[in-house]
Amino acid sequence: MSIATCTPSEASSRLSAGTAVLIDVRTPAEYRAVHADGARLAPLDQFDPSALASIIPAGGTIHLLCKSGARAQTAACRLAESGMQGVVVAGGTDAWVAAGLPVVRGKAAIALERQVRIAAGLIVLTGVVLGYTVHHYWFALSGAVGAGLAIAGITDTCMMGMLLARMPWNR
């Protein structure tokens, strides 16, 4: 399946011309911290292609944006499965900001990727401490987190990230 991409500048021009709608698929907390001016929020964990059909301008396209591009690719695949086409904004919000395009800044939050690293590190540390002090079976906890991180790297899907995205502070 081939997914179309465009630069942030191209997406901004299409948005200004009224031929595109810009959908941000990051978490609400990430969106609140900074988002492209004119972007609408549709978090990936709640992404519903059929709900977007009514907001597409005549002859227009859906442009998808996340932090760097991976979640937007996933959303574009979901759109394609439902018979719609999405265009991924290459480089995501990071590239949008770097291009100097208009953004809306709000309350800063800890990025989801950073939350995953913090949680994984604390779980591994807990497994090691309990393994040495309580019972050696606790080392399996650290191994499980390592396996989960390896699977996340291979599949580009992070179960811990999806779980953390549902936490109240990320809503």
C-alpha positions as CSV (number, residue, x, y, z in Angstrom):
1,M,0.0,0.0,0.0
2,S,1.5,3.3,-1.1
3,I,0.7,6.3,1.2
4,A,1.1,9.8,-0.3
5,T,3.3,12.3,1.6
6,C,3.8,16.0,1.4
7,T,6.0,18.6,3.1
8,P,4.7,20.8,5.9
9,S,4.8,23.8,3.5
10,E,2.7,22.0,0.9
11,A,0.2,21.0,3.6
12,S,0.0,24.6,4.9
13,S,-0.6,26.0,1.4
14,R,-3.4,23.4,0.8
15,L,-4.9,24.2,4.2
16,S,-4.9,27.9,3.5
17,A,-6.4,27.3,0.0
18,G,-9.2,25.3,1.6
19,T,-8.4,22.2,-0.4
20,A,-7.3,20.2,2.6
21,V,-8.2,19.4,6.2
22,L,-5.4,18.9,8.7
23,I,-5.9,16.1,11.2
24,D,-3.5,15.7,14.2
25,V,-3.5,12.1,15.5
26,R,-1.4,12.7,18.6
27,T,-2.7,12.5,22.1
28,P,-4.7,15.4,23.5
29,A,-1.8,16.3,25.9
30,E,0.6,16.5,22.9
31,Y,-1.9,18.5,20.9
32,R,-2.4,21.0,23.8
33,A,1.3,21.5,24.1
34,V,1.8,22.5,20.5
35,H,-0.1,21.9,17.3
36,A,-0.3,23.3,13.7
37,D,-2.6,26.2,13.4
38,G,-5.8,24.9,11.9
39,A,-5.2,21.3,12.8
40,R,-8.1,19.3,14.2
41,L,-7.5,16.7,16.9
42,A,-8.4,13.0,16.2
43,P,-6.3,10.9,18.5
44,L,-5.0,7.7,16.9
45,D,-6.5,5.5,19.7
46,Q,-10.0,6.9,18.8
47,F,-9.4,7.4,15.1
48,D,-12.6,6.9,13.1
49,P,-12.3,7.4,9.3
50,S,-16.1,7.5,8.8
51,A,-16.3,10.5,11.2
52,L,-13.9,12.4,9.0
53,A,-15.9,12.0,5.8
54,S,-18.2,14.9,6.6
55,I,-15.4,17.5,7.1
56,I,-13.5,16.9,3.8
57,P,-13.9,19.9,1.5
58,A,-15.2,19.1,-2.0
59,G,-12.3,17.8,-4.0
60,G,-10.1,18.1,-0.9
61,T,-7.9,15.7,1.0
62,I,-7.2,14.7,4.5
63,H,-3.7,15.6,5.6
64,L,-2.5,13.6,8.7
65,L,0.0,14.9,11.2
66,C,1.6,13.4,14.3
67,K,4.9,14.1,16.1
68,S,7.2,12.7,13.5
69,G,5.2,10.6,11.1
70,A,4.7,7.1,12.4
71,R,1.2,7.5,13.9
72,A,0.1,9.5,10.8
73,Q,1.2,6.5,8.6
74,T,-1.0,4.2,10.8
75,A,-4.0,6.6,10.4
76,A,-3.4,6.8,6.7
77,C,-3.5,3.0,6.5
78,R,-6.8,3.0,8.4
79,L,-8.2,5.6,6.0
80,A,-7.1,3.5,3.0
81,E,-8.8,0.4,4.5
82,S,-12.1,2.4,4.6
83,G,-11.7,3.5,1.0
84,M,-10.5,7.1,1.7
85,Q,-7.1,8.6,1.0
86,G,-4.9,10.4,3.4
87,V,-1.7,12.4,2.9
88,V,1.0,12.1,5.6
89,V,2.8,15.4,6.4
90,A,6.4,14.3,6.3
91,G,8.2,14.9,9.6
92,G,5.0,15.7,11.5
93,T,4.6,18.5,13.9
94,D,8.4,18.6,14.5
95,A,9.0,19.4,10.8
96,W,6.0,21.9,10.9
97,V,7.6,23.8,13.7
98,A,11.1,23.6,12.2
99,A,9.6,25.1,8.9
100,G,8.4,28.1,10.9
101,L,4.8,27.5,10.0
102,P,2.1,28.9,12.3
103,V,1.5,26.9,15.5
104,V,-0.7,27.2,18.6
105,R,1.2,26.7,21.8
106,G,-0.4,25.8,25.1
107,K,0.3,24.0,28.3
108,A,3.4,21.9,28.0
109,A,3.1,18.2,28.8
110,I,5.6,15.4,29.1
111,A,5.7,13.8,25.6
112,L,4.3,10.3,25.3
113,E,7.7,8.9,24.2
114,R,9.3,10.3,27.3
115,Q,6.6,8.9,29.5
116,V,7.3,5.4,28.0
117,R,11.0,5.8,28.7
118,I,10.3,6.9,32.3
119,A,7.8,4.0,32.9
120,A,10.0,1.4,31.3
121,G,13.1,2.5,33.2
122,L,11.2,2.5,36.5
123,I,9.8,-1.0,35.9
124,V,13.2,-2.4,34.9
125,L,14.8,-0.8,38.0
126,T,12.0,-2.2,40.2
127,G,12.5,-5.7,38.7
128,V,16.2,-5.5,39.4
129,V,15.9,-4.3,43.0
130,L,13.2,-6.8,43.8
131,G,15.2,-9.6,42.1
132,Y,18.2,-8.9,44.4
133,T,16.2,-8.3,47.6
134,V,13.0,-10.4,47.4
135,H,13.3,-13.3,45.0
136,H,15.2,-13.9,41.8
137,Y,11.9,-14.4,39.8
138,W,11.4,-10.6,39.9
139,F,14.2,-10.4,37.3
140,A,11.6,-11.7,34.8
141,L,9.8,-8.3,35.1
142,S,12.9,-6.6,33.7
143,G,13.1,-9.2,30.9
144,A,9.4,-8.7,30.0
145,V,9.9,-4.9,29.7
146,G,13.0,-5.5,27.5
147,A,11.0,-7.9,25.3
148,G,8.2,-5.4,25.0
149,L,10.6,-2.7,24.0
150,A,12.1,-5.0,21.3
151,I,8.7,-5.9,20.0
152,A,7.8,-2.1,19.9
153,G,10.9,-1.4,17.9
154,I,10.2,-4.2,15.4
155,T,6.5,-3.5,14.9
156,D,6.6,0.3,15.4
157,T,3.7,-0.2,17.8
158,C,4.1,0.4,21.5
159,M,1.6,-1.2,23.8
160,M,2.9,0.8,26.8
161,G,2.5,4.0,24.8
162,M,-1.0,3.1,23.9
163,L,-1.8,2.4,27.6
164,L,-0.2,5.6,28.8
165,A,-2.1,7.6,26.1
166,R,-5.3,6.5,27.9
167,M,-4.2,7.8,31.3
168,P,-6.2,10.8,32.6
169,W,-3.2,13.2,32.4
170,N,-3.0,12.5,28.7
171,R,-6.6,13.2,28.0
